[in-house]
Amino acid sequence: MTETPRWTASSYSSGDGGQCVEWAPAHALATGEFLVRDSKVQNGPHLTLSRESFAGLVALARARG
């Protein structure tokens, strides 16, 4: 059975309940898969990204932040 990931809010999230992205750092460390989801839809789908794709997402957030 797969454990439920522990989600952490991104440091680039707005913090006002608006545009929040969460990721699962322990899952990434254990598997190399970077899970990302919308914090407002906690029971909804998530994206599974490679290390390179996740790095690109972080770079985009930094550039627009």
PDB file of N, CA, C and O in Angstrom:
ATOM      1  N   MET A   1       0.836  -1.188   0.000  1.00  0.00           N
ATOM      2  CA  MET A   1       0.000   0.000   0.000  1.00  0.00           C
ATOM      3  C   MET A   1       0.878   1.247   0.000  1.00  0.00           C
ATOM      4  O   MET A   1       1.875   1.309   0.720  1.00  0.00           O
ATOM      5  N   THR A   2       0.511   2.229  -0.799  1.00  0.00           N
ATOM      6  CA  THR A   2       1.264   3.471  -0.896  1.00  0.00           C
ATOM      7  C   THR A   2       0.833   4.433   0.200  1.00  0.00           C
ATOM      8  O   THR A   2      -0.360   4.618   0.440  1.00  0.00           O
ATOM      9  N   GLU A   3       1.806   5.042   0.861  1.00  0.00           N
ATOM     10  CA  GLU A   3       1.484   6.026   1.892  1.00  0.00           C
ATOM     11  C   GLU A   3       1.004   7.323   1.261  1.00  0.00           C
ATOM     12  O   GLU A   3       1.407   7.680   0.154  1.00  0.00           O
ATOM     13  N   THR A   4       0.145   8.016   1.977  1.00  0.00           N
ATOM     14  CA  THR A   4      -0.315   9.328   1.531  1.00  0.00           C
ATOM     15  C   THR A   4       0.832  10.313   1.708  1.00  0.00           C
ATOM     16  O   THR A   4       1.417  10.390   2.788  1.00  0.00           O
ATOM     17  N   PRO A   5       1.162  11.068   0.661  1.00  0.00           N
ATOM     18  CA  PRO A   5       2.269  12.021   0.785  1.00  0.00           C
ATOM     19  C   PRO A   5       1.962  13.124   1.797  1.00  0.00           C
ATOM     20  O   PRO A   5       0.806  13.500   1.989  1.00  0.00           O
ATOM     21  N   ARG A   6       2.989  13.625   2.426  1.00  0.00           N
ATOM     22  CA  ARG A   6       2.858  14.801   3.301  1.00  0.00           C
ATOM     23  C   ARG A   6       3.141  16.022   2.445  1.00  0.00           C
ATOM     24  O   ARG A   6       4.231  16.175   1.894  1.00  0.00           O
ATOM     25  N   TRP A   7       2.154  16.876   2.346  1.00  0.00           N
ATOM     26  CA  TRP A   7       2.237  18.035   1.478  1.00  0.00           C
ATOM     27  C   TRP A   7       2.743  19.248   2.238  1.00  0.00           C
ATOM     28  O   TRP A   7       2.429  19.433   3.414  1.00  0.00           O
ATOM     29  N   THR A   8       3.528  20.073   1.557  1.00  0.00           N
ATOM     30  CA  THR A   8       4.103  21.297   2.112  1.00  0.00           C
ATOM     31  C   THR A   8       3.806  22.439   1.157  1.00  0.00           C
ATOM     32  O   THR A   8       3.973  22.301  -0.055  1.00  0.00           O
ATOM     33  N   ALA A   9       3.366  23.570   1.702  1.00  0.00           N
ATOM     34  CA  ALA A   9       3.097  24.739   0.859  1.00  0.00           C
ATOM     35  C   ALA A   9       4.416  25.281   0.318  1.00  0.00           C
ATOM     36  O   ALA A   9       5.418  25.339   1.029  1.00  0.00           O
ATOM     37  N   SER A  10       4.396  25.667  -0.925  1.00  0.00           N
ATOM     38  CA  SER A  10       5.567  26.262  -1.548  1.00  0.00           C
ATOM     39  C   SER A  10       5.869  27.605  -0.901  1.00  0.00           C
ATOM     40  O   SER A  10       4.954  28.333  -0.516  1.00  0.00           O
ATOM     41  N   SER A  11       7.141  27.929  -0.784  1.00  0.00           N
ATOM     42  CA  SER A  11       7.524  29.235  -0.244  1.00  0.00           C
ATOM     43  C   SER A  11       7.160  30.351  -1.212  1.00  0.00           C
ATOM     44  O   SER A  11       7.204  31.525  -0.843  1.00  0.00           O
ATOM     45  N   TYR A  12       6.799  30.004  -2.449  1.00  0.00           N
ATOM     46  CA  TYR A  12       6.400  30.999  -3.445  1.00  0.00           C
ATOM     47  C   TYR A  12       4.888  31.196  -3.496  1.00  0.00           C
ATOM     48  O   TYR A  12       4.393  31.984  -4.302  1.00  0.00           O
ATOM     49  N   SER A  13       4.152  30.486  -2.641  1.00  0.00           N
ATOM     50  CA  SER A  13       2.705  30.644  -2.618  1.00  0.00           C
ATOM     51  C   SER A  13       2.355  31.999  -2.040  1.00  0.00           C
ATOM     52  O   SER A  13       3.112  32.566  -1.252  1.00  0.00           O
ATOM     53  N   SER A  14       1.207  32.511  -2.434  1.00  0.00           N
ATOM     54  CA  SER A  14       0.820  33.864  -2.039  1.00  0.00           C
ATOM     55  C   SER A  14       0.529  33.992  -0.552  1.00  0.00           C
ATOM     56  O   SER A  14       0.690  35.075   0.011  1.00  0.00           O
ATOM     57  N   GLY A  15       0.103  32.908   0.098  1.00  0.00           N
ATOM     58  CA  GLY A  15      -0.163  32.963   1.528  1.00  0.00           C
ATOM     59  C   GLY A  15      -1.500  33.585   1.892  1.00  0.00           C
ATOM     60  O   GLY A  15      -1.852  33.631   3.071  1.00  0.00           O
ATOM     61  N   ASP A  16      -2.251  34.064   0.911  1.00  0.00           N
ATOM     62  CA  ASP A  16      -3.542  34.694   1.188  1.00  0.00           C
ATOM     63  C   ASP A  16      -4.708  33.784   0.834  1.00  0.00           C
ATOM     64  O   ASP A  16      -5.845  34.244   0.720  1.00  0.00           O
ATOM     65  N   GLY A  17      -4.434  32.505   0.659  1.00  0.00           N
ATOM     66  CA  GLY A  17      -5.487  31.571   0.301  1.00  0.00           C
ATOM     67  C   GLY A  17      -5.799  31.571  -1.187  1.00  0.00           C
ATOM     68  O   GLY A  17      -6.728  30.896  -1.631  1.00  0.00           O
ATOM     69  N   GLY A  18      -5.034  32.317  -1.947  1.00  0.00           N
ATOM     70  CA  GLY A  18      -5.274  32.408  -3.383  1.00  0.00           C
ATOM     71  C   GLY A  18      -4.467  31.392  -4.156  1.00  0.00           C
ATOM     72  O   GLY A  18      -4.850  30.226  -4.248  1.00  0.00           O
ATOM     73  N   GLN A  19      -3.364  31.824  -4.705  1.00  0.00           N
ATOM     74  CA  GLN A  19      -2.557  30.975  -5.577  1.00  0.00           C
ATOM     75  C   GLN A  19      -1.537  30.181  -4.759  1.00  0.00           C
ATOM     76  O   GLN A  19      -0.405  30.623  -4.567  1.00  0.00           O
ATOM     77  N   CYS A  20      -1.944  29.019  -4.286  1.00  0.00           N
ATOM     78  CA  CYS A  20      -1.055  28.185  -3.480  1.00  0.00           C
ATOM     79  C   CYS A  20      -0.757  26.866  -4.183  1.00  0.00           C
ATOM     80  O   CYS A  20      -1.643  26.196  -4.712  1.00  0.00           O
ATOM     81  N   VAL A  21       0.499  26.532  -4.165  1.00  0.00           N
ATOM     82  CA  VAL A  21       0.960  25.263  -4.714  1.00  0.00           C
ATOM     83  C   VAL A  21       1.617  24.504  -3.571  1.00  0.00           C
ATOM     84  O   VAL A  21       2.363  25.076  -2.776  1.00  0.00           O
ATOM     85  N   GLU A  22       1.331  23.219  -3.500  1.00  0.00           N
ATOM     86  CA  GLU A  22       1.953  22.370  -2.494  1.00  0.00           C
ATOM     87  C   GLU A  22       2.755  21.279  -3.197  1.00  0.00           C
ATOM     88  O   GLU A  22       2.451  20.897  -4.327  1.00  0.00           O
ATOM     89  N   TRP A  23       3.778  20.788  -2.512  1.00  0.00           N
ATOM     90  CA  TRP A  23       4.568  19.692  -3.050  1.00  0.00           C
ATOM     91  C   TRP A  23       4.878  18.736  -1.907  1.00  0.00           C
ATOM     92  O   TRP A  23       4.676  19.063  -0.738  1.00  0.00           O
ATOM     93  N   ALA A  24       5.370  17.556  -2.255  1.00  0.00           N
ATOM     94  CA  ALA A  24       5.638  16.502  -1.273  1.00  0.00           C
ATOM     95  C   ALA A  24       7.133  16.210  -1.235  1.00  0.00           C
ATOM     96  O   ALA A  24       7.604  15.313  -1.935  1.00  0.00           O
ATOM     97  N   PRO A  25       7.894  16.962  -0.421  1.00  0.00           N
ATOM     98  CA  PRO A  25       9.358  16.817  -0.423  1.00  0.00           C
ATOM     99  C   PRO A  25       9.867  15.435  -0.003  1.00  0.00           C
ATOM    100  O   PRO A  25      10.836  14.942  -0.581  1.00  0.00           O
ATOM    101  N   ALA A  26       9.240  14.806   0.982  1.00  0.00           N
ATOM    102  CA  ALA A  26       9.714  13.477   1.413  1.00  0.00           C
ATOM    103  C   ALA A  26       9.510  12.443   0.300  1.00  0.00           C
ATOM    104  O   ALA A  26      10.336  11.549   0.118  1.00  0.00           O
ATOM    105  N   HIS A  27       8.416  12.571  -0.435  1.00  0.00           N
ATOM    106  CA  HIS A  27       8.164  11.669  -1.562  1.00  0.00           C
ATOM    107  C   HIS A  27       9.234  11.876  -2.638  1.00  0.00           C
ATOM    108  O   HIS A  27       9.744  10.915  -3.213  1.00  0.00           O
ATOM    109  N   ALA A  28       9.561  13.129  -2.897  1.00  0.00           N
ATOM    110  CA  ALA A  28      10.590  13.427  -3.900  1.00  0.00           C
ATOM    111  C   ALA A  28      11.934  12.830  -3.492  1.00  0.00           C
ATOM    112  O   ALA A  28      12.642  12.256  -4.319  1.00  0.00           O
ATOM    113  N   LEU A  29      12.275  12.966  -2.236  1.00  0.00           N
ATOM    114  CA  LEU A  29      13.542  12.428  -1.741  1.00  0.00           C
ATOM    115  C   LEU A  29      13.579  10.902  -1.854  1.00  0.00           C
ATOM    116  O   LEU A  29      14.602  10.324  -2.219  1.00  0.00           O
ATOM    117  N   ALA A  30      12.467  10.265  -1.542  1.00  0.00           N
ATOM    118  CA  ALA A  30      12.419   8.800  -1.550  1.00  0.00           C
ATOM    119  C   ALA A  30      12.330   8.199  -2.950  1.00  0.00           C
ATOM    120  O   ALA A  30      12.854   7.112  -3.190  1.00  0.00           O
ATOM    121  N   THR A  31      11.665   8.904  -3.886  1.00  0.00           N
ATOM    122  CA  THR A  31      11.371   8.288  -5.183  1.00  0.00           C
ATOM    123  C   THR A  31      11.952   9.012  -6.394  1.00  0.00           C
ATOM    124  O   THR A  31      12.082   8.425  -7.468  1.00  0.00           O
ATOM    125  N   GLY A  32      12.302  10.289  -6.221  1.00  0.00           N
ATOM    126  CA  GLY A  32      12.743  11.080  -7.367  1.00  0.00           C
ATOM    127  C   GLY A  32      11.582  11.668  -8.150  1.00  0.00           C
ATOM    128  O   GLY A  32      11.799  12.363  -9.143  1.00  0.00           O
ATOM    129  N   GLU A  33      10.347  11.402  -7.719  1.00  0.00           N
ATOM    130  CA  GLU A  33       9.151  11.973  -8.331  1.00  0.00           C
ATOM    131  C   GLU A  33       8.716  13.192  -7.523  1.00  0.00           C
ATOM    132  O   GLU A  33       8.591  13.126  -6.300  1.00  0.00           O
ATOM    133  N   PHE A  34       8.490  14.292  -8.211  1.00  0.00           N
ATOM    134  CA  PHE A  34       8.085  15.522  -7.547  1.00  0.00           C
ATOM    135  C   PHE A  34       6.588  15.711  -7.745  1.00  0.00           C
ATOM    136  O   PHE A  34       6.130  16.015  -8.846  1.00  0.00           O
ATOM    137  N   LEU A  35       5.826  15.528  -6.662  1.00  0.00           N
ATOM    138  CA  LEU A  35       4.379  15.672  -6.710  1.00  0.00           C
ATOM    139  C   LEU A  35       4.016  17.121  -6.401  1.00  0.00           C
ATOM    140  O   LEU A  35       4.541  17.715  -5.460  1.00  0.00           O
ATOM    141  N   VAL A  36       3.106  17.688  -7.211  1.00  0.00           N
ATOM    142  CA  VAL A  36       2.685  19.079  -7.060  1.00  0.00           C
ATOM    143  C   VAL A  36       1.165  19.116  -7.167  1.00  0.00           C
ATOM    144  O   VAL A  36       0.584  18.435  -8.012  1.00  0.00           O
ATOM    145  N   ARG A  37       0.514  19.913  -6.309  1.00  0.00           N
ATOM    146  CA  ARG A  37      -0.942  20.038  -6.361  1.00  0.00           C
ATOM    147  C   ARG A  37      -1.380  21.443  -5.989  1.00  0.00           C
ATOM    148  O   ARG A  37      -0.607  22.234  -5.449  1.00  0.00           O
ATOM    149  N   ASP A  38      -2.617  21.730  -6.286  1.00  0.00           N
ATOM    150  CA  ASP A  38      -3.268  22.980  -5.904  1.00  0.00           C
ATOM    151  C   ASP A  38      -3.757  22.807  -4.470  1.00  0.00           C
ATOM    152  O   ASP A  38      -4.497  21.867  -4.184  1.00  0.00           O
ATOM    153  N   SER A  39      -3.359  23.692  -3.570  1.00  0.00           N
ATOM    154  CA  SER A  39      -3.729  23.539  -2.164  1.00  0.00           C
ATOM    155  C   SER A  39      -5.228  23.687  -1.934  1.00  0.00           C
ATOM    156  O   SER A  39      -5.740  23.217  -0.918  1.00  0.00           O
ATOM    157  N   LYS A  40      -5.938  24.324  -2.849  1.00  0.00           N
ATOM    158  CA  LYS A  40      -7.383  24.501  -2.697  1.00  0.00           C
ATOM    159  C   LYS A  40      -8.157  23.244  -3.082  1.00  0.00           C
ATOM    160  O   LYS A  40      -9.343  23.135  -2.771  1.00  0.00           O
ATOM    161  N   VAL A  41      -7.511  22.297  -3.751  1.00  0.00           N
ATOM    162  CA  VAL A  41      -8.167  21.068  -4.208  1.00  0.00           C
ATOM    163  C   VAL A  41      -7.379  19.877  -3.653  1.00  0.00           C
ATOM    164  O   VAL A  41      -6.793  19.100  -4.406  1.00  0.00           O
ATOM    165  N   GLN A  42      -7.376  19.753  -2.343  1.00  0.00           N
ATOM    166  CA  GLN A  42      -6.523  18.767  -1.694  1.00  0.00           C
ATOM    167  C   GLN A  42      -6.868  17.322  -2.035  1.00  0.00           C
ATOM    168  O   GLN A  42      -5.989  16.461  -1.986  1.00  0.00           O
ATOM    169  N   ASN A  43      -8.098  17.037  -2.371  1.00  0.00           N
ATOM    170  CA  ASN A  43      -8.473  15.678  -2.758  1.00  0.00           C
ATOM    171  C   ASN A  43      -8.509  15.507  -4.268  1.00  0.00           C
ATOM    172  O   ASN A  43      -8.950  14.475  -4.774  1.00  0.00           O
ATOM    173  N   GLY A  44      -8.047  16.514  -4.975  1.00  0.00           N
ATOM    174  CA  GLY A  44      -8.040  16.472  -6.430  1.00  0.00           C
ATOM    175  C   GLY A  44      -6.767  15.846  -6.965  1.00  0.00           C
ATOM    176  O   GLY A  44      -5.998  15.239  -6.220  1.00  0.00           O
ATOM    177  N   PRO A  45      -6.554  15.996  -8.247  1.00  0.00           N
ATOM    178  CA  PRO A  45      -5.376  15.399  -8.878  1.00  0.00           C
ATOM    179  C   PRO A  45      -4.096  16.152  -8.527  1.00  0.00           C
ATOM    180  O   PRO A  45      -4.127  17.272  -8.016  1.00  0.00           O
ATOM    181  N   HIS A  46      -2.991  15.514  -8.811  1.00  0.00           N
ATOM    182  CA  HIS A  46      -1.686  16.163  -8.659  1.00  0.00           C
ATOM    183  C   HIS A  46      -0.859  15.880  -9.903  1.00  0.00           C
ATOM    184  O   HIS A  46      -1.144  14.957 -10.665  1.00  0.00           O
ATOM    185  N   LEU A  47       0.152  16.681 -10.085  1.00  0.00           N
ATOM    186  CA  LEU A  47       1.107  16.453 -11.164  1.00  0.00           C
ATOM    187  C   LEU A  47       2.281  15.659 -10.614  1.00  0.00           C
ATOM    188  O   LEU A  47       2.664  15.832  -9.457  1.00  0.00           O
ATOM    189  N   THR A  48       2.844  14.799 -11.430  1.00  0.00           N
ATOM    190  CA  THR A  48       4.075  14.095 -11.087  1.00  0.00           C
ATOM    191  C   THR A  48       5.135  14.581 -12.055  1.00  0.00           C
ATOM    192  O   THR A  48       5.050  14.337 -13.259  1.00  0.00           O
ATOM    193  N   LEU A  49       6.141  15.275 -11.523  1.00  0.00           N
ATOM    194  CA  LEU A  49       7.167  15.900 -12.351  1.00  0.00           C
ATOM    195  C   LEU A  49       8.527  15.248 -12.135  1.00  0.00           C
ATOM    196  O   LEU A  49       8.809  14.705 -11.067  1.00  0.00           O
ATOM    197  N   SER A  50       9.352  15.312 -13.155  1.00  0.00           N
ATOM    198  CA  SER A  50      10.746  14.901 -13.017  1.00  0.00           C
ATOM    199  C   SER A  50      11.501  16.008 -12.273  1.00  0.00           C
ATOM    200  O   SER A  50      10.985  17.111 -12.087  1.00  0.00           O
ATOM    201  N   ARG A  51      12.704  15.700 -11.861  1.00  0.00           N
ATOM    202  CA  ARG A  51      13.539  16.709 -11.192  1.00  0.00           C
ATOM    203  C   ARG A  51      13.732  17.937 -12.081  1.00  0.00           C
ATOM    204  O   ARG A  51      13.667  19.073 -11.612  1.00  0.00           O
ATOM    205  N   GLU A  52      13.967  17.693 -13.357  1.00  0.00           N
ATOM    206  CA  GLU A  52      14.198  18.798 -14.299  1.00  0.00           C
ATOM    207  C   GLU A  52      12.945  19.651 -14.480  1.00  0.00           C
ATOM    208  O   GLU A  52      13.023  20.879 -14.521  1.00  0.00           O
ATOM    209  N   SER A  53      11.789  18.993 -14.589  1.00  0.00           N
ATOM    210  CA  SER A  53      10.535  19.734 -14.748  1.00  0.00           C
ATOM    211  C   SER A  53      10.204  20.536 -13.499  1.00  0.00           C
ATOM    212  O   SER A  53       9.736  21.671 -13.592  1.00  0.00           O
ATOM    213  N   PHE A  54      10.447  19.949 -12.328  1.00  0.00           N
ATOM    214  CA  PHE A  54      10.194  20.671 -11.084  1.00  0.00           C
ATOM    215  C   PHE A  54      11.116  21.887 -10.977  1.00  0.00           C
ATOM    216  O   PHE A  54      10.685  22.959 -10.552  1.00  0.00           O
ATOM    217  N   ALA A  55      12.373  21.719 -11.359  1.00  0.00           N
ATOM    218  CA  ALA A  55      13.317  22.837 -11.339  1.00  0.00           C
ATOM    219  C   ALA A  55      12.839  23.952 -12.269  1.00  0.00           C
ATOM    220  O   ALA A  55      12.972  25.130 -11.936  1.00  0.00           O
ATOM    221  N   GLY A  56      12.286  23.597 -13.430  1.00  0.00           N
ATOM    222  CA  GLY A  56      11.739  24.585 -14.338  1.00  0.00           C
ATOM    223  C   GLY A  56      10.558  25.325 -13.746  1.00  0.00           C
ATOM    224  O   GLY A  56      10.426  26.535 -13.930  1.00  0.00           O
ATOM    225  N   LEU A  57       9.689  24.604 -13.030  1.00  0.00           N
ATOM    226  CA  LEU A  57       8.545  25.227 -12.363  1.00  0.00           C
ATOM    227  C   LEU A  57       9.006  26.215 -11.292  1.00  0.00           C
ATOM    228  O   LEU A  57       8.458  27.311 -11.176  1.00  0.00           O
ATOM    229  N   VAL A  58       9.995  25.830 -10.525  1.00  0.00           N
ATOM    230  CA  VAL A  58      10.541  26.721  -9.485  1.00  0.00           C
ATOM    231  C   VAL A  58      11.169  27.957 -10.142  1.00  0.00           C
ATOM    232  O   VAL A  58      10.972  29.074  -9.665  1.00  0.00           O
ATOM    233  N   ALA A  59      11.915  27.768 -11.223  1.00  0.00           N
ATOM    234  CA  ALA A  59      12.526  28.902 -11.919  1.00  0.00           C
ATOM    235  C   ALA A  59      11.461  29.859 -12.440  1.00  0.00           C
ATOM    236  O   ALA A  59      11.642  31.075 -12.377  1.00  0.00           O
ATOM    237  N   LEU A  60      10.363  29.333 -12.951  1.00  0.00           N
ATOM    238  CA  LEU A  60       9.257  30.169 -13.421  1.00  0.00           C
ATOM    239  C   LEU A  60       8.639  30.956 -12.272  1.00  0.00           C
ATOM    240  O   LEU A  60       8.360  32.147 -12.413  1.00  0.00           O
ATOM    241  N   ALA A  61       8.427  30.301 -11.145  1.00  0.00           N
ATOM    242  CA  ALA A  61       7.865  30.986  -9.984  1.00  0.00           C
ATOM    243  C   ALA A  61       8.788  32.108  -9.499  1.00  0.00           C
ATOM    244  O   ALA A  61       8.323  33.191  -9.143  1.00  0.00           O
ATOM    245  N   ARG A  62      10.066  31.848  -9.489  1.00  0.00           N
ATOM    246  CA  ARG A  62      11.017  32.885  -9.065  1.00  0.00           C
ATOM    247  C   ARG A  62      11.001  34.063 -10.019  1.00  0.00           C
ATOM    248  O   ARG A  62      11.049  35.214  -9.586  1.00  0.00           O
ATOM    249  N   ALA A  63      10.934  33.789 -11.310  1.00  0.00           N
ATOM    250  CA  ALA A  63      10.967  34.865 -12.329  1.00  0.00           C
ATOM    251  C   ALA A  63       9.715  35.736 -12.270  1.00  0.00           C
ATOM    252  O   ALA A  63       9.769  36.932 -12.559  1.00  0.00           O
ATOM    253  N   ARG A  64       8.592  35.132 -11.895  1.00  0.00           N
ATOM    254  CA  ARG A  64       7.320  35.876 -11.848  1.00  0.00           C
ATOM    255  C   ARG A  64       6.993  36.407 -10.475  1.00  0.00           C
ATOM    256  O   ARG A  64       6.054  37.186 -10.314  1.00  0.00           O
ATOM    257  N   GLY A  65       7.769  35.987  -9.466  1.00  0.00           N
ATOM    258  CA  GLY A  65       7.470  36.363  -8.086  1.00  0.00           C
ATOM    259  C   GLY A  65       7.898  37.717  -7.769  1.00  0.00           C
ATOM    260  O   GLY A  65       7.714  38.175  -6.642  1.00  0.00           O
TER     261      GLY A  65
END
